[in-house]
Amino acid sequence: MPRGAEEGSAIEVDNDALQLVANRPVSFRLYSSLTRTDDKLGDVLEFTSGDPELHSHAPLNAVIRFGKKAEERLIPVKLGARLTEIGTLESWCESKISDNRWRLEFELRKQAAQAPAERKAVAMVSEQALQASLELIAQVFSVTVKSPVAPEELPAKLEQTMGLGRNSWPLAAIRQMADTFLNAADGRKKSPGYEVRWLNLCGFCLRPGFGFPGDDFRIEQARRVYSGGLTYGNQAQNEIDWWIFWGRLAGGLNRNQQTDIYQRISASLLPRGTKKPQRINASLHREMWRTASSLELLPAGTKTELGEALIKRVKAGDYKESELWCLSRLAARQLFYGPINLAVPPATVTRWAEALLNIAIAGDALAAMGRRTEDPTRDLPAATRDNIKRKLQGMAHADRYLAVFEGEAEDDRTLGRIFGEDLPSGLVLAETTAP
């Protein structure tokens, strides 16, 4: 895009030699310059790495899907770009042999990293496939049109339409899908099955509640659903998916909203008094715990209280594997999105870590608890860290645990384990500082 281009203007590069590699991981590189004013549209430039006249933006690693077969192939394309009315740059590849068009969405604020953490290539879908998926969602949850498929069939139909498994759906695509789910929120009321599927898929498309333009507004829309509550609250599966939904979105909620959620479930997690606690479905109780453990903006004292209850069960030998994950979130030295001043004090976490040293499956929790941050207000004592390190070194997957323990940059798999499921393809998390 030439310097000084007016908002709304578009360009197109149509070169017979321009081809796109499909169905394999590729890297698109974007360069800009404030000084090269003589370059013309379509020019092929030669330059050396580190050329001071060129600014290298973070590359877009992607897999362009084309055709029903997954074999690698070359597609003749045209390149297009447009400067939008709000000053952002849209770019795309347009096939010359089909109606496919793929958007290329670069992170313009990030410079190319010198040694980036491992990131899986972001799959890309054509606009036609995405549009068909959005129409399918709208039809299924329409309150006026008969659904073309049963709600339980929708996940498989969307994967078929997108040509990708759901864990590979790119971030930009799932946020558009989330918008459609939110606009059709009334459709979840048609039956318990519709509500379960809406909560499951909408929460999946909104996870982790932040990281993409417009997420604040999406959370506002989701909060309207929260205010209305469950339509079929007497159904166990609906309750389970309700709390999974809010656990997935927790990172987009503010402190007051997280406190409100915690107050709704605290009596089930930490019953008070001598009265016998109400019996709760085991799966529902598990998801309540996972949701509470995802609320990183809760006071450190509240997290401590939750952690103490879990450690008590660990010491009694009456614990579940999911509760070790909860401890890894509650006791983490490096929070997923919360500010550092809300981390549980190291003296408390030291006691918890010592209680886990004899637990064979506590690798993730111990690595999170003992993680090095170089912050004395969060790091555990050297002696405790040494004990944790020896324990981790003797475990299967020791390299994975030790990378977290030593404070190395997380790759996609590590972030997924911290979050509890795969994060959206293409999500980039910025470091969080205390307010």
NUGUKE-713299 format. One record per residue (C-alpha): x, y, z; residue in one letter. Coordinates in steps of 0.001 Angstrom, whole numbers, plus 500000, padded with zeros to 6 digits. Layout:
<atoms>
ATOM/X/Y/Z/A
...
</atoms>
This chain:
<atoms>
ATOM/500000/500000/500000/M
ATOM/501650/503287/498917/P
ATOM/502417/505834/501589/R
ATOM/499761/508531/501741/G
ATOM/497004/506286/500363/A
ATOM/493531/507529/501190/E
ATOM/491244/505599/503500/E
ATOM/489023/503234/501548/G
ATOM/491503/502845/498691/S
ATOM/492441/499363/497462/A
ATOM/495230/497879/495370/I
ATOM/495674/494611/493499/E
ATOM/498800/492778/492346/V
ATOM/498218/490370/489457/D
ATOM/501456/488677/488492/N
ATOM/501440/485453/486459/D
ATOM/504324/484122/488550/A
ATOM/502465/484620/491840/L
ATOM/501324/481309/493327/Q
ATOM/500085/480259/496740/L
ATOM/501252/477051/498432/V
ATOM/498165/475308/499821/A
ATOM/497673/472493/502340/N
ATOM/501025/472858/504070/R
ATOM/502372/475251/506737/P
ATOM/503691/478462/505205/V
ATOM/504866/481815/506506/S
ATOM/503699/485150/505081/F
ATOM/506091/488010/505761/R
ATOM/505087/491654/505734/L
ATOM/507489/494578/505412/Y
ATOM/506914/498316/505569/S
ATOM/509097/501364/505063/S
ATOM/508953/505049/505876/L
ATOM/511783/505948/503487/T
ATOM/511331/503905/500284/R
ATOM/509020/506231/498372/T
ATOM/510050/505293/494814/D
ATOM/508861/501665/494861/D
ATOM/505946/501004/492517/K
ATOM/503025/498629/492803/L
ATOM/504060/495171/491614/G
ATOM/507816/495777/491851/D
ATOM/509885/492795/492973/V
ATOM/512422/493994/495533/L
ATOM/515722/492448/496509/E
ATOM/517125/493277/499925/F
ATOM/519330/491836/502618/T
ATOM/518182/490652/506015/S
ATOM/518247/493504/508507/G
ATOM/517938/496224/505857/D
ATOM/517516/499420/507949/P
ATOM/515050/500852/505421/E
ATOM/512571/498024/505980/L
ATOM/510545/497216/509074/H
ATOM/509751/493513/509481/S
ATOM/506370/492806/511061/H
ATOM/505527/489593/512883/A
ATOM/505020/486866/510249/P
ATOM/501688/485161/509712/L
ATOM/502181/481394/509973/N
ATOM/499255/479659/508350/A
ATOM/497908/476682/506454/V
ATOM/495761/477608/503457/I
ATOM/493197/474884/502856/R
ATOM/492192/474174/499258/F
ATOM/490304/471253/497780/G
ATOM/488996/468130/499440/K
ATOM/492364/466377/499370/K
ATOM/495058/467456/501802/A
ATOM/497882/467181/499284/E
ATOM/500196/470125/498688/E
ATOM/499465/472151/495568/R
ATOM/500189/475519/493966/L
ATOM/497341/477923/493269/I
ATOM/497725/480951/490977/P
ATOM/496483/483968/492918/V
ATOM/496167/487723/492956/K
ATOM/497152/489777/495995/L
ATOM/494903/492540/497233/G
ATOM/495038/495120/499998/A
ATOM/492740/497852/501233/R
ATOM/493160/500683/503703/L
ATOM/489924/500717/505678/T
ATOM/487993/503768/506791/E
ATOM/489305/503291/510341/I
ATOM/492920/503161/509195/G
ATOM/493572/499400/509366/T
ATOM/495062/497320/506573/L
ATOM/493113/494453/505036/E
ATOM/494963/492041/502755/S
ATOM/493972/488889/500937/W
ATOM/494868/486258/498356/C
ATOM/492289/485592/495645/E
ATOM/492378/482391/493623/S
ATOM/492428/482676/489830/K
ATOM/491036/479164/489365/I
ATOM/488168/479192/491863/S
ATOM/485972/481523/493881/D
ATOM/488158/481163/496971/N
ATOM/489520/484188/498739/R
ATOM/491631/484072/501898/W
ATOM/492148/486982/504249/R
ATOM/495656/487555/505575/L
ATOM/495434/489198/508988/E
ATOM/498779/490469/510235/F
ATOM/499544/491683/513756/E
ATOM/500867/495105/512728/L
ATOM/501785/496210/516245/R
ATOM/504261/493383/516753/K
ATOM/507751/493290/515319/Q
ATOM/509207/490007/514131/A
ATOM/510618/488230/517170/A
ATOM/514224/487093/517253/Q
ATOM/513460/483754/518930/A
ATOM/509708/483222/519158/P
ATOM/508144/480466/521201/A
ATOM/506922/477524/519183/E
ATOM/503573/478304/517572/R
ATOM/501520/476004/515417/K
ATOM/500644/477297/511978/A
ATOM/497263/478988/511838/V
ATOM/494852/477248/509498/A
ATOM/492899/479519/507178/M
ATOM/489469/479023/505683/V
ATOM/487952/480638/502644/S
ATOM/485372/483366/503080/E
ATOM/482841/481126/501325/Q
ATOM/483294/478326/503868/A
ATOM/483088/480756/506767/L
ATOM/479963/482421/505388/Q
ATOM/478286/479041/504941/A
ATOM/479115/478201/508562/S
ATOM/477679/481482/509825/L
ATOM/474476/480889/507884/E
ATOM/474209/477374/509312/L
ATOM/474544/478675/512883/I
ATOM/471904/481341/512269/A
ATOM/469507/478773/510795/Q
ATOM/469958/476253/513613/V
ATOM/469266/478845/516318/F
ATOM/466603/480787/514446/S
ATOM/463342/481143/516356/V
ATOM/461342/481485/513133/T
ATOM/462961/479011/510712/V
ATOM/463062/475248/511136/K
ATOM/466567/474059/511920/S
ATOM/468209/472163/509026/P
ATOM/470028/469874/511499/V
ATOM/469542/468733/515075/A
ATOM/471592/470761/517584/P
ATOM/473747/467774/518508/E
ATOM/474750/467430/514838/E
ATOM/475902/471044/514520/L
ATOM/479553/470601/515658/P
ATOM/480241/467927/513049/A
ATOM/478421/469914/510349/K
ATOM/480501/472999/511120/L
ATOM/483730/471013/510949/E
ATOM/482621/469600/507615/Q
ATOM/481692/473039/506269/T
ATOM/484898/474677/507494/M
ATOM/487024/471772/506307/G
ATOM/488854/471787/509647/L
ATOM/488559/470231/513074/G
ATOM/487291/472747/515584/R
ATOM/490636/473101/517389/N
ATOM/492100/474397/514113/S
ATOM/489454/477045/513476/W
ATOM/491344/480365/513286/P
ATOM/490711/483095/515822/L
ATOM/489211/485600/513378/A
ATOM/486756/482967/512145/A
ATOM/485571/481803/515557/I
ATOM/484982/485360/516705/R
ATOM/482674/485883/513716/Q
ATOM/480967/482630/514661/M
ATOM/480658/483884/518243/A
ATOM/478977/487046/516960/D
ATOM/476413/484905/515164/T
ATOM/475818/482766/518253/F
ATOM/475349/485875/520398/L
ATOM/472946/487438/517905/N
ATOM/470933/484208/517939/A
ATOM/471045/483740/521722/A
ATOM/467251/483463/522005/D
ATOM/467424/480310/519909/G
ATOM/469024/478447/522794/R
ATOM/465646/478525/524547/K
ATOM/464016/476144/522061/K
ATOM/464922/473054/524093/S
ATOM/467504/471796/526607/P
ATOM/469520/470354/523719/G
ATOM/469659/473703/521940/Y
ATOM/470794/475449/525112/E
ATOM/473559/472905/525755/V
ATOM/474850/473184/522195/R
ATOM/474699/476991/522233/W
ATOM/476651/477205/525489/L
ATOM/479208/474675/524319/N
ATOM/479906/476166/520892/L
ATOM/479531/479840/521772/C
ATOM/481873/479433/524745/G
ATOM/484331/477570/522548/F
ATOM/484309/480406/520013/C
ATOM/484692/483102/522695/L
ATOM/487482/481462/524709/R
ATOM/489476/482781/526567/P
ATOM/487318/485929/526634/G
ATOM/489986/488309/525344/F
ATOM/492698/488619/522718/G
ATOM/490780/489855/519654/F
ATOM/489305/493240/518669/P
ATOM/485721/493606/519843/G
ATOM/485951/491038/522644/D
ATOM/484893/493620/525241/D
ATOM/481608/494114/523405/F
ATOM/481146/490370/522992/R
ATOM/481549/489912/526736/I
ATOM/478909/492601/527298/E
ATOM/476520/490627/525102/Q
ATOM/477350/487401/526924/A
ATOM/476681/489090/530251/R
ATOM/473100/489678/529144/R
ATOM/472770/485908/528886/V
ATOM/474224/485628/532390/Y
ATOM/471675/488104/533719/S
ATOM/468851/486051/532235/G
ATOM/470229/482813/533632/G
ATOM/469723/479292/532387/L
ATOM/466467/478543/530634/T
ATOM/466661/474868/531605/Y
ATOM/468356/475117/534975/G
ATOM/466725/471896/536138/N
ATOM/468801/469879/533660/Q
ATOM/472189/468682/534960/A
ATOM/473952/468880/531586/Q
ATOM/472747/472434/531050/N
ATOM/474144/473448/534436/E
ATOM/477452/471763/533628/I
ATOM/477783/473568/530298/D
ATOM/476733/476844/531914/W
ATOM/479773/476839/534206/W
ATOM/482077/475575/531459/I
ATOM/480903/478570/529423/F
ATOM/481798/481085/532135/W
ATOM/485083/479388/532929/G
ATOM/486068/479742/529291/R
ATOM/485159/483441/529242/L
ATOM/486616/484297/532654/A
ATOM/489593/486178/531225/G
ATOM/487275/488742/529654/G
ATOM/485359/489506/532848/L
ATOM/486234/492350/535187/N
ATOM/486830/491942/538910/R
ATOM/483245/492645/539964/N
ATOM/481859/490219/537401/Q
ATOM/484232/487487/538529/Q
ATOM/483289/488131/542147/T
ATOM/479616/487811/541219/D
ATOM/480237/484432/539590/I
ATOM/482218/483219/542585/Y
ATOM/479468/484223/544990/Q
ATOM/477029/482090/542991/R
ATOM/479108/478928/543444/I
ATOM/481067/479482/546663/S
ATOM/478492/477777/548888/A
ATOM/478834/474607/546808/S
ATOM/482636/474695/546955/L
ATOM/483205/475826/550543/L
ATOM/480073/474980/552546/P
ATOM/479837/476864/555844/R
ATOM/478522/475835/559231/G
ATOM/477563/472417/560508/T
ATOM/474710/471861/558086/K
ATOM/475337/468938/555756/K
ATOM/476163/470299/552272/P
ATOM/473679/469721/549482/Q
ATOM/474466/466750/547261/R
ATOM/475722/467922/543843/I
ATOM/476241/466071/540573/N
ATOM/479946/465109/540472/A
ATOM/480537/466519/536967/S
ATOM/478785/469757/537886/L
ATOM/480862/470081/541055/H
ATOM/484049/469547/539026/R
ATOM/483149/472310/536561/E
ATOM/482261/474693/539381/M
ATOM/485737/474147/540814/W
ATOM/487369/474649/537432/R
ATOM/485417/477867/536899/T
ATOM/486334/479232/540330/A
ATOM/489999/478390/539724/S
ATOM/489901/480326/536441/S
ATOM/488837/483560/538167/L
ATOM/492279/485137/538466/E
ATOM/490927/488516/539585/L
ATOM/489635/487127/542873/L
ATOM/491534/488326/545963/P
ATOM/494569/486257/546917/A
ATOM/492830/485457/550202/G
ATOM/489907/483841/548395/T
ATOM/492273/481798/546228/K
ATOM/494108/480733/549373/T
ATOM/490877/479534/550942/E
ATOM/490034/477498/547850/L
ATOM/493527/476052/547651/G
ATOM/493534/475055/551315/E
ATOM/490327/473083/550781/A
ATOM/491899/471215/547866/L
ATOM/495166/470530/549695/I
ATOM/493184/469116/552601/K
ATOM/491680/466577/550204/R
ATOM/495092/465799/548717/V
ATOM/496509/465052/552155/K
ATOM/493536/462805/552885/A
ATOM/494063/460951/549602/G
ATOM/490564/461956/548502/D
ATOM/491288/464049/545423/Y
ATOM/490620/464007/541688/K
ATOM/493053/464786/538882/E
ATOM/490974/467817/537886/S
ATOM/491575/469264/541356/E
ATOM/495326/469201/540736/L
ATOM/494683/471343/537664/W
ATOM/492670/473709/539873/C
ATOM/495624/473950/542244/L
ATOM/497940/474729/539331/S
ATOM/495740/477723/538444/R
ATOM/495174/478929/541998/L
ATOM/498853/478666/542979/A
ATOM/500445/479738/539688/A
ATOM/503417/482092/539972/R
ATOM/502741/483433/536464/Q
ATOM/499043/484142/536053/L
ATOM/497372/483530/532719/F
ATOM/495847/487013/532511/Y
ATOM/495635/488425/536046/G
ATOM/498017/491001/537577/P
ATOM/500959/489767/539637/I
ATOM/499699/491332/542870/N
ATOM/496852/488785/542937/L
ATOM/499172/485763/543073/A
ATOM/498885/483666/546247/V
ATOM/501808/484437/548626/P
ATOM/504841/482143/548200/P
ATOM/504775/481007/551846/A
ATOM/501337/479492/551288/T
ATOM/502245/477931/547952/V
ATOM/505387/476433/549510/T
ATOM/503209/474412/551897/R
ATOM/500993/473292/549036/W
ATOM/503953/472265/546880/A
ATOM/505431/470181/549690/E
ATOM/502116/468347/549989/A
ATOM/502235/467482/546279/L
ATOM/505800/466170/546126/L
ATOM/504622/462598/546687/N
ATOM/501811/462794/544117/I
ATOM/502845/461013/540916/A
ATOM/500531/462993/538616/I
ATOM/501189/466467/540034/A
ATOM/503784/467515/537441/G
ATOM/501823/470393/535914/D
ATOM/500808/471739/539323/A
ATOM/504344/471549/540736/L
ATOM/505826/473212/537653/A
ATOM/503319/476074/537906/A
ATOM/503921/476482/541644/M
ATOM/507696/476427/541376/G
ATOM/507971/478512/538221/R
ATOM/510815/481027/538178/R
ATOM/509661/484623/537682/T
ATOM/512723/486480/539065/E
ATOM/510252/488292/541326/D
ATOM/511023/487709/545037/P
ATOM/507422/488478/545967/T
ATOM/506271/485451/543948/R
ATOM/509134/482952/543655/D
ATOM/509310/480068/546131/L
ATOM/512368/479610/548382/P
ATOM/515411/478060/546706/A
ATOM/515235/474908/548843/A
ATOM/511620/474278/547855/T
ATOM/512374/474892/544196/R
ATOM/515263/472427/544387/D
ATOM/512937/469764/545791/N
ATOM/510391/470437/543059/I
ATOM/513062/470323/540364/K
ATOM/514330/466936/541531/R
ATOM/510774/465618/541504/K
ATOM/510113/466922/537991/L
ATOM/513392/465534/536649/Q
ATOM/512266/462030/537558/G
ATOM/508890/462305/535854/M
ATOM/507809/461364/532367/A
ATOM/507682/464495/530169/H
ATOM/510348/466068/532396/A
ATOM/511493/468447/529646/D
ATOM/507991/469850/529326/R
ATOM/507598/470406/533054/Y
ATOM/511082/471865/533476/L
ATOM/510519/474387/530677/A
ATOM/507576/475798/532634/V
ATOM/509456/475514/535930/F
ATOM/512391/477546/534596/E
ATOM/510104/480274/533284/G
ATOM/510714/479698/529592/E
ATOM/508282/481150/527051/A
ATOM/505231/478937/526687/E
ATOM/504459/477256/523409/D
ATOM/500898/476535/522282/D
ATOM/500722/473178/524048/R
ATOM/501905/474619/527352/T
ATOM/499429/477487/527190/L
ATOM/496697/474992/526387/G
ATOM/497499/472945/529483/R
ATOM/497472/476082/531627/I
ATOM/494110/477136/530219/F
ATOM/492681/473624/530396/G
ATOM/492060/473121/526658/E
ATOM/493563/474211/523354/D
ATOM/493564/477968/522896/L
ATOM/492257/479491/519655/P
ATOM/494550/479053/516685/S
ATOM/496374/482360/516207/G
ATOM/495813/483827/519677/L
ATOM/498758/485914/520903/V
ATOM/498853/486778/524597/L
ATOM/500531/489921/525839/A
ATOM/502218/490093/529225/E
ATOM/499973/491411/531986/T
ATOM/501095/494059/534412/T
ATOM/499586/495033/537696/A
ATOM/497027/497855/537582/P
</atoms>
